[in-house]
Amino acid sequence: MNIDRKKILIIEDDNMINSMYKTRFEAEGFEVFVADNGGIGLELAKTEKPDIIILDVILPQLDGFSVLDQIKKDKTTKNIQVIMLTNLGTEEDKEKGKAMGAFDYLVKASLTPGQVSEKIKQALKILK
């Protein structure tokens, strides 16, 4: 396995979106983990230590803002870049996500998977 291969964790409850992004990111050489609820997502963040997390806001068990809060409070996960990817596109939600430590806040409906992939690559360049 390529030791430079970056890990992405997708925390999203819509299986179609999960599948679409997983396929896209794997084709680009990323190692991809998927969680369909906030609780599993938080566990995977701690065990897999991904380089970046794509996080939906509306999730079963634990919503995205709660997941983000816990990721940023935990010393083992606080430095992971988190990109919120959601359909909640109000300025208030965007500001809340950024204030809580999200690297970026993207609205699903206004971006293609290719555009989201570019945002991820921008975030990962910051890590290098």
DORORO-883080 format. One record per residue (C-alpha): residue in three letters; x, y, z. Coordinates in steps of 0.001 Angstrom, whole numbers. Layout:
% residues N
res:xx:yy:zz
ALA:X:Y:Z
...
//
This chain:
% residues 128
res:xx:yy:zz
MET:0:0:0
ASN:1146:3506:-796
ILE:2058:5174:2504
ASP:1191:8561:994
ARG:-2359:7432:333
LYS:-4697:9824:2100
LYS:-7658:8607:4127
ILE:-11088:10173:3766
LEU:-13970:9498:6131
ILE:-17432:10232:4749
ILE:-20123:10629:7413
GLU:-23377:10756:5458
ASP:-26668:8882:5873
ASP:-27696:8951:2193
ASN:-26378:5728:640
MET:-26533:7095:-2899
ILE:-24335:10060:-1966
ASN:-21972:7801:24
SER:-21592:5466:-2912
MET:-21063:8275:-5423
TYR:-18336:9974:-3368
LYS:-16687:6708:-2288
THR:-16372:5643:-5941
ARG:-15063:9056:-6973
PHE:-12460:9324:-4201
GLU:-11239:5728:-4562
ALA:-10780:6314:-8297
GLU:-8570:9276:-7352
GLY:-6422:7088:-5100
PHE:-7854:7852:-1666
GLU:-8591:5248:996
VAL:-12255:5786:1871
PHE:-14258:4926:4983
VAL:-18007:5480:5198
ALA:-20302:5916:8198
ASP:-24071:6295:7852
ASN:-24630:7919:11255
GLY:-22837:10299:13580
GLY:-22025:7719:16251
ILE:-20248:5364:13848
GLY:-18576:8348:12193
LEU:-17118:9502:15494
GLU:-15803:5993:16233
LEU:-14190:5745:12780
ALA:-12619:9180:13203
LYS:-10914:7917:16372
THR:-9878:4485:15078
GLU:-8898:5263:11479
LYS:-7466:8783:11992
PRO:-8464:9996:8513
ASP:-6673:12937:6915
ILE:-9996:14568:6180
ILE:-13646:14081:7110
ILE:-16617:14896:4896
LEU:-19451:15488:7346
ASP:-23187:15870:6758
VAL:-25159:17887:9307
ILE:-28450:15975:9406
LEU:-27547:12487:10632
PRO:-29117:9731:12746
GLN:-27857:9276:16350
LEU:-25589:12337:16452
ASP:-25946:15358:14183
GLY:-22973:16755:12263
PHE:-22464:19756:14533
SER:-22275:17419:17566
VAL:-19816:15170:15721
LEU:-17700:18188:14737
ASP:-17754:19446:18325
GLN:-16563:16092:19683
ILE:-13880:15704:16988
LYS:-12473:19151:17794
LYS:-12543:18534:21585
ASP:-10686:15196:21392
LYS:-6901:15600:21355
THR:-6493:12545:19096
THR:-8828:13909:16388
LYS:-8793:17696:16791
ASN:-6287:18280:13960
ILE:-8277:16354:11340
GLN:-9602:18682:8634
VAL:-13408:18568:8502
ILE:-15465:19703:5526
MET:-19181:20042:6183
LEU:-21172:18830:3172
THR:-24873:19383:3669
ASN:-28061:20807:2248
LEU:-28381:23210:5182
GLY:-27038:26229:3370
THR:-28030:29167:5521
GLU:-25386:31734:6389
GLU:-26057:30971:10053
ASP:-25254:27274:9558
LYS:-22135:28080:7529
GLU:-20886:30480:10190
LYS:-21620:27953:12937
GLY:-19665:25230:11131
LYS:-16664:27489:10515
ALA:-16766:28843:14081
MET:-16704:25265:15390
GLY:-13559:24495:13414
ALA:-14726:23163:10045
PHE:-12199:23816:7260
ASP:-15020:24489:4811
TYR:-18812:24353:4596
LEU:-20199:23138:1279
VAL:-23801:22894:96
LYS:-24447:19568:-1684
ALA:-26981:20900:-4133
SER:-24644:23541:-5545
LEU:-21558:21365:-6169
THR:-20654:18389:-8339
PRO:-18564:15511:-6929
GLY:-15662:16868:-8980
GLN:-15927:20258:-7296
VAL:-16108:18626:-3865
SER:-13034:16576:-4774
GLU:-11155:19785:-5635
LYS:-12091:21268:-2242
ILE:-10750:18136:-546
LYS:-7484:18379:-2438
GLN:-7188:22041:-1401
ALA:-7719:21065:2246
LEU:-5161:18249:2028
LYS:-2528:20587:549
ILE:-2759:22551:3781
LEU:-1812:19372:5639
LYS:1427:18807:3725
//
